[in-house]
Amino acid sequence: MRPSLRFSLFLEYSLEFIQQNIYLVALAIASGTWLLFLSAHRPGGARSLTTTQATLLINRENAQLIDVREPNEYVGGHLNDSRNIPAGSLEERAGELSQFKDTPLILVCQSGTRSAAACDTLSKLGFTKVHTLAGGVPAWAEAGLPLKKGARK
């Protein structure tokens, strides 16, 4: 059988399959497109870390934790050794972090949205290794990792 004949038979059968299963094909294309959209537009994007990735970065590269929530949220429960700098005052207090310009920083908030915006702010200020914790403090707690209550000493 000639290669061109094989290809034309394949094409004929493929078109027949698509015509007979148009709804399944449309559903597969729509779900694939939606999956790509969600993975490309998640809060934090490529800078987003899972709790496991964050833990590895803390242990291997001494990543610093910055909690960008408001102080009343912070005292309700925060990651051990995290520093509280609210997102609204991050730009003016960035000098406190100047020694960590080339150190990995993991920004934490309640859901990952505020910390994603804070990542952009710090990147514009010259910080090179900024990340956000996907899912924020609830994801950390859900993973069974420790939280500390009260203000940092």
C-alpha positions in Angstrom: 0.0 0.0 0.0 1.4 3.4 -1.0 2.1 5.9 1.8 -0.1 8.6 0.2 -3.0 6.0 0.1 -2.5 5.2 3.8 -2.5 8.9 4.7 -5.7 9.5 2.8 -7.4 6.5 4.5 -6.3 7.8 7.8 -7.6 11.2 7.0 -10.9 9.8 5.8 -11.4 7.7 9.0 -10.3 10.6 11.2 -12.8 13.0 9.7 -15.5 10.3 9.9 -14.7 9.9 13.6 -14.9 13.6 14.3 -18.2 13.9 12.5 -19.7 11.1 14.5 -18.3 12.3 17.8 -18.4 16.1 17.3 -19.6 16.7 20.9 -16.9 14.7 22.5 -14.2 16.4 20.3 -15.6 19.8 21.2 -15.6 18.9 24.9 -12.0 17.7 24.7 -10.9 20.9 23.0 -12.8 23.1 25.4 -11.5 21.4 28.5 -7.9 21.4 27.2 -8.1 25.1 26.4 -9.6 25.9 29.9 -6.8 23.9 31.6 -4.1 25.8 29.7 -5.8 29.1 30.5 -6.0 28.3 34.3 -2.4 27.1 34.5 -1.2 30.2 32.7 -3.3 32.7 34.8 -3.1 31.4 38.3 -2.2 33.9 41.0 1.5 34.2 41.3 2.1 32.5 37.9 5.5 31.0 37.6 6.6 32.4 40.9 4.0 30.4 42.8 5.3 27.7 45.1 3.5 24.7 46.7 4.1 24.1 50.4 6.6 21.4 49.6 8.5 23.6 47.2 8.5 26.4 49.8 9.8 24.0 52.5 12.6 22.8 50.3 13.6 26.4 49.4 13.6 27.3 53.1 15.7 24.3 54.1 18.1 24.3 51.1 18.6 28.0 50.3 17.6 29.7 53.6 14.7 31.5 52.0 13.2 34.3 54.0 9.5 34.4 54.8 7.6 37.7 54.5 4.0 37.8 55.6 2.2 40.6 53.7 -1.0 40.4 55.6 -2.2 43.1 58.0 -0.9 42.8 61.6 -4.2 41.6 63.1 -4.2 38.7 60.5 -0.5 38.0 61.3 -1.0 37.6 65.1 -3.9 35.1 64.4 -1.4 32.6 63.0 1.7 32.9 60.8 4.6 30.8 59.6 7.5 30.4 62.0 10.3 32.9 61.5 8.2 35.0 59.1 8.5 38.8 59.1 5.3 40.9 58.9 5.4 43.7 56.4 1.9 44.5 55.2 1.5 44.7 51.4 0.4 48.4 51.6 3.7 49.4 53.2 6.0 47.0 51.4 7.4 49.6 49.1 8.3 52.1 51.8 9.7 49.3 54.1 11.7 47.5 51.4 14.9 48.9 52.9 14.4 46.4 55.8 14.9 43.6 53.2 17.8 45.1 51.3 20.2 42.5 52.7 18.0 39.8 51.0 18.1 41.2 47.4 19.7 38.0 46.1 18.2 35.6 48.7 15.0 33.7 47.9 12.0 35.5 49.5 8.7 33.7 50.0 5.8 36.1 50.3 2.8 34.8 52.2 -0.8 36.1 52.5 -4.2 34.6 53.1 -4.8 33.2 49.6 -1.8 34.0 47.4 -3.3 37.1 45.7 -1.8 39.9 47.8 1.6 38.1 47.9 1.5 37.8 44.0 1.1 41.6 43.8 3.8 42.0 46.4 6.1 39.9 44.3 5.7 42.3 41.4 6.4 45.2 43.7 9.7 43.7 45.0 10.8 42.6 41.6 10.5 46.2 40.4 12.6 47.2 43.4 15.4 44.9 42.3 14.7 41.7 44.3 15.7 38.8 42.0 14.3 35.7 43.8 10.7 36.4 44.9 8.1 33.8 45.2 4.6 33.5 46.5 3.1 30.6 48.6 0.2 29.2 46.6 -2.9 29.0 48.7 -1.3 31.2 51.4 -1.5 30.4 55.2 -4.5 28.0 54.8 -2.5 25.8 52.4 0.4 25.8 54.9 -1.9 24.7 57.7 -3.7 22.1 55.5 -0.3 20.6 54.7 0.1 20.0 58.5 3.0 22.5 58.8 3.4 24.5 62.0 1.8 28.0 62.6 2.7 30.3 65.4 0.2 32.6 67.1 1.0 36.1 68.4 3.5 38.7 67.4 7.1 37.8 66.3 9.6 38.3 69.1 
